[in-house]
């Protein structure tokens, strides 16, 4: 079944301050959408609101995944329905190994009685870790504990590869990565591109998009998408910055005060 993720008129507030001021976006399976914009324009708020972070109150609009109302779902239900967020700052969880966490996450999305066998899971995890050039020891390490920034980001991509979600949200997955780690992370994403999976990549820099070619690029300012285009839009932003967009649209302050 082809995936379709639709956001209509999404507004979201934090502590009474409106951050998202009406987001419209349609992501079909097989498509990669990149959202770019200066800091403080609401990009990470969008990712958090879509996944149901309790700090962000959705005040208006609709979000559907294959016709199902995402906003009515609890966070775990959104994950089981096929939403996945690779976070900018993944949490460290002591006492839970990477392997235990991932196997539990996979089984949570499967029907009871259809759990993945330990042998099959280990084989899959070892294969994907090899593709991401991850040390096999990380399988038995506590989740993200003592991981470097780049190791945490690779671990997020490992989770994505094993969980096989329908809609992948990457929130500034490129921040803090050296060029080798960036290439490996991008290769992991490109390997997952498929007709039944859509991608929403939130990034501040164009460099990630040198490795992952987006189908659509959107510029976010003042809590709205103010401009959309193809990959060439990201290249122009890299070369010229955002001032020309602000000038074109008569925007003086692009921020919403809090990203």
C-alpha positions as CSV (number, residue, x, y, z in Angstrom):
1,X,0.0,0.0,0.0
2,X,1.3,3.4,-1.0
3,X,2.0,5.7,2.0
4,X,0.4,9.1,2.2
5,X,1.1,11.5,5.0
6,X,-0.9,14.7,5.1
7,X,-0.6,17.8,7.3
8,X,-3.3,20.5,7.0
9,X,-3.4,23.8,8.8
10,X,-1.3,22.5,11.7
11,X,-0.9,25.0,14.5
12,X,1.0,24.3,17.7
13,X,1.8,26.2,20.9
14,X,4.2,25.9,23.8
15,X,3.2,27.4,27.1
16,X,0.6,29.5,25.3
17,X,3.0,30.9,22.7
18,X,2.1,29.9,19.1
19,X,5.0,28.4,17.3
20,X,3.5,26.7,14.2
21,X,1.1,29.0,12.5
22,X,-0.6,26.8,9.9
23,X,1.6,24.1,8.2
24,X,0.4,22.4,5.0
25,X,2.4,19.5,3.7
26,X,1.6,16.3,1.7
27,X,4.2,13.5,1.6
28,X,3.7,10.5,-0.6
29,X,5.5,7.2,-0.4
30,X,8.8,7.3,-2.2
31,X,9.2,11.1,-1.7
32,X,11.9,12.9,0.3
33,X,10.8,16.4,1.6
34,X,13.4,18.7,3.1
35,X,12.5,21.5,5.4
36,X,15.1,24.2,5.8
37,X,15.2,27.5,7.6
38,X,17.2,29.6,10.0
39,X,17.3,28.7,13.7
40,X,14.2,29.6,15.7
41,X,11.7,29.3,12.8
42,X,9.8,26.3,14.2
43,X,11.4,23.3,12.4
44,X,12.1,21.1,15.4
45,X,8.7,22.1,16.9
46,X,7.1,20.5,13.8
47,X,8.9,17.2,14.4
48,X,8.0,17.2,18.1
49,X,4.3,18.1,17.4
50,X,4.0,15.3,14.8
51,X,5.3,12.7,17.3
52,X,3.1,13.9,20.1
53,X,5.6,15.5,22.5
54,X,3.5,16.6,25.5
55,X,5.2,20.0,25.7
56,X,3.7,21.0,22.4
57,X,0.0,21.6,22.2
58,X,-1.7,21.2,18.9
59,X,-4.3,23.9,18.7
60,X,-5.6,23.5,15.1
61,X,-5.3,21.4,12.0
62,X,-5.2,17.7,11.0
63,X,-2.5,15.1,10.5
64,X,-3.3,11.8,8.8
65,X,-1.2,8.8,7.9
66,X,-2.9,6.7,5.2
67,X,-6.2,8.2,6.2
68,X,-5.8,7.6,10.0
69,X,-6.0,10.5,12.4
70,X,-2.5,10.8,13.9
71,X,-3.4,13.5,16.4
72,X,-5.9,11.2,18.1
73,X,-3.1,8.6,18.8
74,X,-0.8,8.4,21.8
75,X,2.9,8.6,21.1
76,X,3.4,4.8,21.2
77,X,0.4,4.4,18.9
78,X,2.0,6.8,16.4
79,X,5.2,4.8,16.5
80,X,3.2,1.5,16.0
81,X,1.3,3.1,13.1
82,X,4.6,3.7,11.3
83,X,5.9,7.2,12.3
84,X,9.6,7.4,13.3
85,X,11.5,10.3,14.6
86,X,15.3,10.4,14.5
87,X,16.0,12.9,17.2
88,X,18.5,15.7,17.3
89,X,19.5,14.9,20.9
90,X,18.8,11.2,21.5
91,X,18.3,10.2,25.2
92,X,20.7,7.9,27.1
93,X,19.0,5.0,28.9
94,X,21.0,3.2,31.5
95,X,20.2,-0.5,32.1
96,X,18.6,-1.2,28.7
97,X,20.9,-2.6,26.0
98,X,20.7,-1.4,22.5
99,X,19.7,-4.9,21.4
100,X,16.9,-5.3,24.0
101,X,15.5,-1.9,23.2
102,X,15.4,-2.6,19.5
103,X,14.0,-6.1,19.7
104,X,11.2,-4.8,22.0
105,X,10.5,-1.9,19.6
106,X,10.2,-4.3,16.6
107,X,7.9,-6.7,18.5
108,X,5.7,-3.8,19.7
109,X,4.8,-3.2,16.0
110,X,4.1,-6.9,15.4
111,X,1.0,-8.9,16.2
112,X,1.1,-11.0,19.3
113,X,2.4,-14.5,18.5
114,X,4.4,-13.1,15.5
115,X,7.4,-11.8,17.5
116,X,10.8,-11.8,15.8
117,X,13.0,-14.7,16.9
118,X,16.2,-13.9,18.7
119,X,18.4,-15.5,16.1
120,X,16.7,-13.7,13.2
121,X,16.8,-10.4,15.1
122,X,20.5,-10.7,15.9
123,X,21.3,-11.6,12.2
124,X,19.4,-8.5,11.0
125,X,20.9,-6.2,13.6
126,X,24.5,-7.4,12.8
127,X,23.9,-6.9,9.1
128,X,22.6,-3.4,9.5
129,X,25.3,-2.4,12.0
130,X,27.9,-3.6,9.4
131,X,26.3,-1.4,6.8
132,X,26.5,1.6,9.1
133,X,30.1,0.7,10.1
134,X,29.2,0.4,13.7
135,X,31.2,-1.6,16.2
136,X,29.4,-4.9,17.1
137,X,30.0,-4.1,20.8
138,X,27.3,-1.4,20.5
139,X,24.7,-4.2,20.4
140,X,25.3,-4.9,24.1
141,X,26.0,-1.3,25.3
142,X,23.3,0.6,27.2
143,X,21.2,2.7,24.9
144,X,23.2,5.7,23.8
145,X,25.2,5.7,27.1
146,X,28.7,7.1,26.5
147,X,28.0,7.2,22.7
148,X,29.6,10.2,20.9
149,X,27.2,12.5,18.9
150,X,28.0,10.7,15.7
151,X,27.5,7.3,17.3
152,X,24.1,8.4,18.6
153,X,23.0,9.5,15.1
154,X,24.1,6.3,13.5
155,X,22.2,4.5,16.2
156,X,19.1,6.4,15.3
157,X,19.5,5.3,11.6
158,X,20.0,1.7,12.8
159,X,16.7,2.0,14.6
160,X,15.1,3.3,11.4
161,X,16.5,0.5,9.3
162,X,15.3,-2.2,11.7
163,X,11.8,-0.8,12.4
164,X,11.1,0.0,8.7
165,X,8.6,2.8,9.4
166,X,6.2,4.3,6.9
167,X,7.1,8.0,7.6
168,X,10.6,8.9,8.7
169,X,11.2,12.3,10.3
170,X,14.9,13.2,10.6
171,X,15.4,16.2,12.9
172,X,18.8,17.8,12.2
173,X,20.4,14.3,12.0
174,X,23.4,16.0,10.3
175,X,24.3,18.3,13.2
176,X,27.7,17.4,14.8
177,X,28.6,14.8,12.2
178,X,31.9,14.7,10.5
179,X,32.0,14.1,6.7
180,X,32.5,10.3,7.0
181,X,29.6,9.8,9.5
182,X,27.4,12.1,7.4
183,X,28.1,9.9,4.3
184,X,27.3,6.7,6.2
185,X,24.1,8.1,7.7
186,X,23.0,9.3,4.2
187,X,23.7,5.9,2.7
188,X,21.5,4.3,5.4
189,X,18.7,6.7,4.5
190,X,19.1,6.2,0.7
191,X,19.0,2.4,1.2
192,X,15.5,2.9,2.9
193,X,13.9,4.9,0.1
194,X,10.9,3.0,-1.1
195,X,7.4,3.5,-2.5
196,X,5.8,2.7,0.8
197,X,8.0,5.1,2.8
198,X,8.1,8.9,2.9
199,X,10.8,11.1,4.4
200,X,10.7,14.5,6.1
201,X,14.2,15.8,6.6
202,X,14.6,18.8,8.8
203,X,18.0,20.5,8.3
204,X,19.8,23.8,8.8
205,X,22.5,23.0,6.2
206,X,22.4,22.0,2.6
207,X,25.4,19.6,3.0
208,X,23.2,16.6,3.9
209,X,21.2,17.2,0.7
210,X,24.4,16.7,-1.3
211,X,24.1,13.0,-0.2
212,X,20.3,12.6,0.0
213,X,18.6,14.2,-3.0
214,X,15.2,15.6,-2.0
215,X,12.2,15.6,-4.3
216,X,10.9,18.8,-2.6
217,X,12.5,21.5,-0.5
218,X,10.5,23.8,1.7
219,X,11.7,27.0,3.5
220,X,10.2,27.6,6.9
221,X,10.0,31.0,8.5
222,X,7.7,32.5,11.2
223,X,6.2,29.1,11.9
224,X,5.0,28.6,8.3
225,X,6.3,27.2,5.0
226,X,6.9,30.3,3.0
227,X,8.6,28.9,-0.1
228,X,8.8,25.5,-1.9
229,X,10.8,24.1,-4.8
230,X,13.1,21.3,-6.0
231,X,16.7,20.5,-5.0
232,X,17.9,23.6,-6.7
233,X,16.2,25.7,-4.0
234,X,18.5,24.1,-1.4
235,X,21.5,24.8,-3.6
236,X,20.5,28.5,-3.8
237,X,20.0,28.7,-0.1
238,X,23.5,27.3,0.4
239,X,25.1,29.8,-2.0
240,X,23.1,32.9,-1.0
241,X,21.6,32.3,2.5
242,X,18.1,33.2,3.5
243,X,18.1,37.0,3.1
244,X,16.8,36.9,-0.5
245,X,13.8,34.9,0.7
246,X,13.1,37.4,3.4
247,X,13.5,40.3,1.0
248,X,11.2,38.6,-1.6
249,X,8.5,38.0,0.9
250,X,8.9,41.2,3.0
251,X,9.9,39.3,6.1
252,X,11.9,41.3,8.6
253,X,12.2,38.8,11.5
254,X,12.0,35.2,10.4
255,X,11.9,33.6,13.9
256,X,9.0,32.6,16.1
257,X,11.1,33.2,19.2
258,X,11.6,29.5,19.9
259,X,12.4,26.6,17.6
